[in-house]
Amino acid sequence: VHVNPNDKKYAMISIPRDLWIQGGRKLNAEASVNGYQGAMSAIGSITGLSIDNYVAIDFGNFVSMIDSLGGVDVEVPASFTDSLYPISGEENNTCGKTEGEINALKAQYSDFNLEKQFTCRYETISYQKGPATLNGTDALKFVRSRHGDSDFARSSRQLAVLKGVASKLVSLKSLSKLDSTIDSIFKIVKTDLSLGKIKTLLE
């Protein structure tokens, strides 16, 4: 995200997490190996841009953040259906298969092709092109879904949610609820931005 305080505009781009970088690893591994400063440096090298700050959030806190905003309105870029969205807590469900059946499947399949044999671990989610209002749980499914379209389409969905968050914050400003909302979100995310700097940028 690039914020221009003078023009009061912002711009966003997405960088694929599976992009290989120097050091022989993917971009999404860089933060865990070299911390957020390492990730910022890698993104700077990829884009040729100076990356000044970071904001990071995990899945659980992402849900909490969206819910703390009262949900977000998004424009779904394209319709999609994902019949293989993972159900939380069902990762090891055997789906009624015996040990022998599981071993036979392991001999025949590997990786995600093996996972797909355990259909009880997944649910089907579907979104139609156009406006939608998402709570935290739905927003997470919307941005995480990996099997209904492409990685580039997923990036578009993620940007749609970020735009929805920005629009919601602007609407809260007009209702004089912005400060309290930002205070609560600041406790959820990891960032090297100060609370004061965040509020200044939002202004």
Disulfide bonds with the S-S distance in Angstrom:
Cys95-Cys120 1.88
